[in-house]
Structures are given as structure tokens and as C-alpha cells.
Amino acid sequence: MNALLFSFVVLATFVTLCNAQCYLIPNESSASNGCKDLSGVTHELKSDWKTENCESCRCDSDGIECCNTVAIPMGYDRDKCQAVFNKETCTYTVLEKKNPLKNCTVTAWVL
């Protein structure tokens, strides 16, 4: 029973630490009906969208909050393997350098 409880505590700690990489773009006006992003595009209040940089964004009364949604591979043999990013799916695949058709084992991912 203690081992199960310990596992839940460890998992909860990692979930808390892995709160993605997020940033806030404050609204310029509190009377605004939307949010203006860094490109100058205005988004409706309470709207959600995904950027071309694989960020998940939301407009609310405080402004725009965007968070990275891409898990980045960290635990793999960097001498034998390389991480390849697919912008269409917002995912990484780790492949052997000598044989790019073969996947490498990844032991750790970071958001």
C-alpha cells in the first residue's frame, strides 16, 4: 500500500513540474472584445487555437496564454541518434543517424 501511495506522490510531483512552457500576452485594454497576438491578429474572447509553432493558445479577459504542446526527447543516445521534428504533427521522432528508417529508444521526454 505504501508503494502505491509513494507512486502517486511521485507522479503528482512530475505532473506539477511538467506544467508545459507557457507565456502570457496581457490585453492592452480591459474593455477589449478580443486579444491581439504578437503578429497583430485579433482573436475572439474565449477562443482557442494552435499556432504554427505548435503552441496551444487561449484568449480570455487577461490576455492570451500560449503553452508549448511538443514533448521533446531528452533520454536517448545523442551520438548514434538524432531527433527529427515533424511540424505537421507537432511531434519528434528519434532515429538512428546511420539508418534513418530505424527508431531509437527514448527514456525521457520533456514538455
TIRO-2110 file (N, C-alpha, C; in Angstrom, 1 decimal):
// TIRO-2110
0.8, -1.2, 0.0, N, 1, A
0.0, 0.0, 0.0, CA, 1, A
0.9, 1.3, 0.0, C, 1, A
2.0, 1.3, 0.8, N, 2, A
2.8, 2.4, 0.9, CA, 2, A
3.5, 2.7, -0.5, C, 2, A
3.9, 1.6, -1.2, N, 3, A
4.5, 1.7, -2.5, CA, 3, A
3.5, 2.4, -3.5, C, 3, A
2.3, 2.1, -3.4, N, 4, A
1.3, 2.7, -4.3, CA, 4, A
1.1, 4.2, -4.0, C, 4, A
1.1, 4.5, -2.7, N, 5, A
0.9, 5.9, -2.3, CA, 5, A
2.2, 6.7, -2.7, C, 5, A
3.4, 6.1, -2.6, N, 6, A
4.6, 6.7, -3.0, CA, 6, A
4.6, 7.0, -4.5, C, 6, A
4.1, 6.0, -5.3, N, 7, A
4.0, 6.2, -6.7, CA, 7, A
3.1, 7.3, -7.1, C, 7, A
2.0, 7.5, -6.4, N, 8, A
1.1, 8.6, -6.7, CA, 8, A
1.7, 9.9, -6.3, C, 8, A
2.4, 10.0, -5.2, N, 9, A
3.1, 11.2, -4.8, CA, 9, A
4.2, 11.6, -5.9, C, 9, A
4.9, 10.6, -6.3, N, 10, A
6.0, 10.9, -7.4, CA, 10, A
5.3, 11.4, -8.7, C, 10, A
4.2, 10.7, -9.1, N, 11, A
3.5, 11.1, -10.3, CA, 11, A
2.9, 12.5, -10.2, C, 11, A
2.3, 12.8, -9.0, N, 12, A
1.8, 14.2, -8.8, CA, 12, A
2.9, 15.2, -8.9, C, 12, A
4.1, 14.9, -8.4, N, 13, A
5.2, 15.8, -8.4, CA, 13, A
5.6, 16.1, -9.8, C, 13, A
5.7, 15.0, -10.6, N, 14, A
6.1, 15.2, -12.0, CA, 14, A
5.1, 16.0, -12.8, C, 14, A
3.8, 15.7, -12.6, N, 15, A
2.7, 16.4, -13.3, CA, 15, A
2.8, 17.9, -13.0, C, 15, A
3.1, 18.2, -11.7, N, 16, A
3.2, 19.6, -11.3, CA, 16, A
4.4, 20.3, -11.9, C, 16, A
5.6, 19.6, -12.0, N, 17, A
6.8, 20.1, -12.6, CA, 17, A
6.7, 20.2, -14.1, C, 17, A
5.9, 19.4, -14.7, N, 18, A
5.7, 19.4, -16.2, CA, 18, A
4.6, 20.2, -16.6, C, 18, A
4.5, 21.5, -16.1, N, 19, A
3.3, 22.3, -16.5, CA, 19, A
3.6, 23.0, -17.8, C, 19, A
4.2, 22.4, -18.7, N, 20, A
4.5, 22.9, -20.0, CA, 20, A
5.1, 24.3, -20.0, C, 20, A
5.6, 24.7, -21.1, N, 21, A
6.2, 26.1, -21.2, CA, 21, A
5.2, 27.0, -21.7, C, 21, A
4.7, 27.9, -20.8, N, 22, A
3.6, 28.8, -21.1, CA, 22, A
4.1, 30.3, -21.0, C, 22, A
3.4, 31.2, -21.7, N, 23, A
3.6, 32.6, -21.5, CA, 23, A
2.3, 33.3, -21.7, C, 23, A
2.2, 34.5, -21.2, N, 24, A
1.0, 35.3, -21.2, CA, 24, A
1.3, 36.6, -22.0, C, 24, A
0.4, 37.0, -22.9, N, 25, A
0.5, 38.3, -23.6, CA, 25, A
-0.7, 39.1, -23.0, C, 25, A
-0.5, 40.0, -22.1, N, 26, A
-1.6, 40.8, -21.5, CA, 26, A
-2.4, 41.6, -22.5, C, 26, A
-3.7, 41.7, -22.2, N, 27, A
-4.6, 42.5, -23.0, CA, 27, A
-4.2, 44.0, -22.8, C, 27, A
-4.2, 44.7, -23.9, N, 28, A
-3.8, 46.2, -23.8, CA, 28, A
-4.9, 47.0, -23.2, C, 28, A
-6.2, 46.5, -23.3, N, 29, A
-7.3, 47.3, -22.8, CA, 29, A
-8.3, 46.3, -22.1, C, 29, A
-8.8, 46.7, -20.9, N, 30, A
-9.7, 45.9, -20.2, CA, 30, A
-11.1, 45.8, -20.8, C, 30, A
-11.4, 46.8, -21.7, N, 31, A
-12.7, 46.9, -22.4, CA, 31, A
-12.7, 46.1, -23.7, C, 31, A
-11.6, 45.4, -23.9, N, 32, A
-11.4, 44.7, -25.2, CA, 32, A
-12.4, 43.6, -25.5, C, 32, A
-12.8, 43.4, -26.7, N, 33, A
-13.7, 42.2, -27.1, CA, 33, A
-12.9, 41.1, -27.6, C, 33, A
-11.5, 41.2, -27.5, N, 34, A
-10.7, 40.2, -28.1, CA, 34, A
-9.3, 40.4, -27.6, C, 34, A
-8.4, 39.5, -28.2, N, 35, A
-7.0, 39.6, -27.8, CA, 35, A
-6.1, 39.7, -29.1, C, 35, A
-5.1, 40.6, -29.0, N, 36, A
-4.2, 40.8, -30.2, CA, 36, A
-3.0, 40.0, -29.9, C, 36, A
-2.6, 39.1, -30.8, N, 37, A
-1.4, 38.3, -30.7, CA, 37, A
-0.2, 39.0, -31.1, C, 37, A
1.0, 38.4, -31.0, N, 38, A
2.3, 39.1, -31.4, CA, 38, A
2.4, 39.4, -32.9, C, 38, A
1.5, 38.7, -33.7, N, 39, A
1.5, 39.0, -35.2, CA, 39, A
0.5, 40.1, -35.5, C, 39, A
-0.2, 40.6, -34.5, N, 40, A
-1.2, 41.6, -34.8, CA, 40, A
-2.6, 41.1, -35.1, C, 40, A
-2.8, 39.8, -35.1, N, 41, A
-4.1, 39.1, -35.3, CA, 41, A
-4.9, 39.2, -34.1, C, 41, A
-6.2, 39.6, -34.2, N, 42, A
-7.1, 39.7, -33.1, CA, 42, A
-7.9, 38.4, -33.0, C, 42, A
-8.0, 37.8, -31.8, N, 43, A
-8.8, 36.6, -31.6, CA, 43, A
-9.9, 36.9, -30.6, C, 43, A
-11.1, 36.2, -30.9, N, 44, A
-12.2, 36.4, -30.0, CA, 44, A
-12.0, 36.0, -28.6, C, 44, A
-12.7, 36.6, -27.6, N, 45, A
-12.6, 36.2, -26.2, CA, 45, A
-13.1, 34.7, -26.1, C, 45, A
-12.4, 34.0, -25.3, N, 46, A
-12.7, 32.6, -25.0, CA, 46, A
-12.5, 31.7, -26.2, C, 46, A
-11.7, 32.1, -27.2, N, 47, A
-11.4, 31.3, -28.3, CA, 47, A
-10.1, 30.5, -28.1, C, 47, A
-9.9, 29.4, -28.7, N, 48, A
-8.7, 28.6, -28.6, CA, 48, A
-8.2, 28.3, -30.0, C, 48, A
-6.9, 28.2, -30.1, N, 49, A
-6.3, 27.9, -31.4, CA, 49, A
-4.9, 27.4, -31.2, C, 49, A
-4.3, 26.8, -32.3, N, 50, A
-3.0, 26.3, -32.2, CA, 50, A
-2.2, 27.1, -33.2, C, 50, A
-1.0, 27.4, -32.8, N, 51, A
-0.1, 28.2, -33.7, CA, 51, A
0.7, 27.3, -34.6, C, 51, A
1.4, 28.0, -35.6, N, 52, A
2.2, 27.2, -36.5, CA, 52, A
3.5, 26.7, -35.8, C, 52, A
3.7, 27.2, -34.6, N, 53, A
4.9, 26.8, -33.7, CA, 53, A
4.5, 25.7, -32.7, C, 53, A
3.3, 25.1, -33.0, N, 54, A
2.8, 24.0, -32.1, CA, 54, A
2.5, 24.4, -30.7, C, 54, A
2.0, 25.6, -30.5, N, 55, A
1.6, 26.1, -29.2, CA, 55, A
0.1, 26.1, -29.2, C, 55, A
-0.5, 25.8, -28.0, N, 56, A
-1.9, 25.9, -27.8, CA, 56, A
-2.2, 27.2, -27.1, C, 56, A
-3.1, 28.0, -27.7, N, 57, A
-3.3, 29.3, -27.1, CA, 57, A
-4.8, 29.5, -26.8, C, 57, A
-5.1, 30.4, -25.9, N, 58, A
-6.4, 30.8, -25.5, CA, 58, A
-6.5, 32.3, -25.2, C, 58, A
-7.6, 32.9, -25.6, N, 59, A
-7.8, 34.3, -25.4, CA, 59, A
-8.9, 34.4, -24.2, C, 59, A
-8.6, 35.1, -23.2, N, 60, A
-9.6, 35.4, -22.1, CA, 60, A
-9.4, 36.9, -21.7, C, 60, A
-10.1, 37.3, -20.7, N, 61, A
-10.1, 38.7, -20.3, CA, 61, A
-8.7, 39.2, -19.9, C, 61, A
-7.8, 38.3, -19.4, N, 62, A
-6.5, 38.7, -19.0, CA, 62, A
-5.6, 38.9, -20.2, C, 62, A
-5.8, 38.2, -21.3, N, 63, A
-5.0, 38.3, -22.5, CA, 63, A
-4.9, 36.9, -23.1, C, 63, A
-3.7, 36.7, -23.8, N, 64, A
-3.5, 35.4, -24.5, CA, 64, A
-2.5, 34.6, -23.7, C, 64, A
-2.9, 33.3, -23.4, N, 65, A
-2.0, 32.4, -22.8, CA, 65, A
-1.7, 31.3, -23.8, C, 65, A
-0.4, 31.1, -24.1, N, 66, A
0.0, 30.1, -25.0, CA, 66, A
1.0, 29.1, -24.3, C, 66, A
0.8, 27.8, -24.6, N, 67, A
1.7, 26.8, -24.0, CA, 67, A
2.2, 25.9, -25.1, C, 67, A
3.5, 25.5, -24.9, N, 68, A
4.1, 24.6, -25.8, CA, 68, A
3.4, 23.2, -25.6, C, 68, A
3.1, 22.5, -26.7, N, 69, A
2.5, 21.2, -26.7, CA, 69, A
3.4, 20.1, -27.2, C, 69, A
4.6, 20.4, -27.4, N, 70, A
5.5, 19.4, -28.0, CA, 70, A
6.4, 18.8, -27.0, C, 70, A
6.3, 17.5, -26.9, N, 71, A
7.2, 16.7, -26.0, CA, 71, A
8.6, 16.6, -26.7, C, 71, A
9.6, 17.0, -26.0, N, 72, A
11.0, 17.0, -26.5, CA, 72, A
11.7, 15.8, -26.0, C, 72, A
12.3, 15.0, -26.9, N, 73, A
13.1, 13.8, -26.4, CA, 73, A
14.3, 14.2, -25.7, C, 73, A
14.6, 13.7, -24.6, N, 74, A
15.9, 14.0, -23.8, CA, 74, A
16.7, 12.8, -23.6, C, 74, A
16.1, 11.7, -23.2, N, 75, A
16.9, 10.5, -22.8, CA, 75, A
17.1, 9.5, -24.0, C, 75, A
18.1, 9.8, -24.8, N, 76, A
18.5, 8.9, -25.9, CA, 76, A
20.0, 9.1, -26.3, C, 76, A
20.5, 8.2, -27.0, N, 77, A
21.9, 8.2, -27.3, CA, 77, A
22.2, 9.3, -28.4, C, 77, A
22.7, 10.4, -28.0, N, 78, A
22.9, 11.5, -29.0, CA, 78, A
24.0, 11.3, -30.0, C, 78, A
24.9, 10.3, -29.7, N, 79, A
26.0, 10.0, -30.6, CA, 79, A
25.5, 9.2, -31.8, C, 79, A
24.5, 8.3, -31.5, N, 80, A
24.0, 7.3, -32.5, CA, 80, A
22.7, 7.8, -33.1, C, 80, A
22.0, 8.7, -32.4, N, 81, A
20.6, 9.0, -32.9, CA, 81, A
20.4, 10.5, -33.0, C, 81, A
19.4, 10.9, -33.7, N, 82, A
19.0, 12.3, -33.9, CA, 82, A
17.5, 12.5, -33.8, C, 82, A
17.1, 13.6, -33.2, N, 83, A
15.7, 13.9, -33.1, CA, 83, A
15.2, 14.7, -34.3, C, 83, A
14.1, 14.2, -34.9, N, 84, A
13.6, 14.8, -36.1, CA, 84, A
12.2, 15.3, -35.8, C, 84, A
12.0, 16.6, -36.1, N, 85, A
10.7, 17.3, -35.8, CA, 85, A
9.8, 17.3, -37.0, C, 85, A
8.5, 16.9, -36.7, N, 86, A
7.5, 16.9, -37.8, CA, 86, A
6.6, 18.0, -37.4, C, 86, A
6.7, 19.1, -38.2, N, 87, A
5.9, 20.3, -37.9, CA, 87, A
4.4, 20.1, -38.2, C, 87, A
4.0, 19.2, -39.1, N, 88, A
2.6, 18.9, -39.4, CA, 88, A
1.9, 18.2, -38.2, C, 88, A
2.6, 17.3, -37.5, N, 89, A
2.0, 16.6, -36.3, CA, 89, A
2.5, 17.1, -35.0, C, 89, A
3.4, 18.1, -35.0, N, 90, A
4.0, 18.6, -33.8, CA, 90, A
4.6, 17.6, -32.9, C, 90, A
5.3, 16.6, -33.5, N, 91, A
5.9, 15.6, -32.7, CA, 91, A
7.4, 15.4, -33.2, C, 91, A
8.2, 14.8, -32.3, N, 92, A
9.5, 14.4, -32.6, CA, 92, A
9.6, 12.9, -32.7, C, 92, A
10.4, 12.4, -33.7, N, 93, A
10.8, 11.0, -33.8, CA, 93, A
12.3, 11.0, -33.6, C, 93, A
12.8, 10.0, -32.9, N, 94, A
14.2, 9.8, -32.7, CA, 94, A
14.7, 8.7, -33.6, C, 94, A
15.6, 8.9, -34.5, N, 95, A
16.0, 8.0, -35.5, CA, 95, A
17.5, 7.8, -35.4, C, 95, A
18.0, 6.6, -35.9, N, 96, A
19.4, 6.3, -35.9, CA, 96, A
20.0, 7.2, -37.0, C, 96, A
21.2, 7.7, -36.8, N, 97, A
21.9, 8.6, -37.8, CA, 97, A
22.3, 7.7, -39.0, C, 97, A
22.8, 6.5, -38.7, N, 98, A
23.3, 5.7, -39.8, CA, 98, A
22.2, 5.0, -40.6, C, 98, A
21.0, 4.7, -39.9, N, 99, A
19.9, 4.1, -40.6, CA, 99, A
18.6, 4.9, -40.2, C, 99, A
18.3, 6.0, -40.9, N, 100, A
17.2, 6.8, -40.5, CA, 100, A
15.8, 6.1, -40.6, C, 100, A
15.7, 4.9, -41.0, N, 101, A
14.5, 4.1, -41.0, CA, 101, A
14.3, 3.4, -39.7, C, 101, A
15.2, 3.4, -38.8, N, 102, A
15.2, 2.7, -37.6, CA, 102, A
15.0, 3.7, -36.4, C, 102, A
14.0, 3.4, -35.6, N, 103, A
13.8, 4.3, -34.4, CA, 103, A
14.8, 4.0, -33.3, C, 103, A
15.1, 5.0, -32.5, N, 104, A
15.9, 4.8, -31.3, CA, 104, A
15.0, 4.7, -30.0, C, 104, A
15.5, 4.1, -29.0, N, 105, A
14.9, 4.1, -27.7, CA, 105, A
15.0, 5.5, -27.0, C, 105, A
13.9, 6.0, -26.5, N, 106, A
13.9, 7.2, -25.8, CA, 106, A
13.4, 6.9, -24.4, C, 106, A
14.2, 7.3, -23.4, N, 107, A
13.8, 7.0, -22.0, CA, 107, A
13.2, 8.2, -21.2, C, 107, A
13.3, 9.4, -21.8, N, 108, A
12.8, 10.6, -21.1, CA, 108, A
12.3, 11.7, -22.1, C, 108, A
11.2, 12.3, -21.8, N, 109, A
10.6, 13.3, -22.7, CA, 109, A
10.3, 14.5, -21.8, C, 109, A
10.5, 15.7, -22.3, N, 110, A
10.2, 16.9, -21.5, CA, 110, A
9.2, 17.8, -22.3, C, 110, A
8.3, 18.4, -21.6, N, 111, A
7.3, 19.3, -22.2, CA, 111, A
7.9, 20.7, -22.1, C, 111, A
END
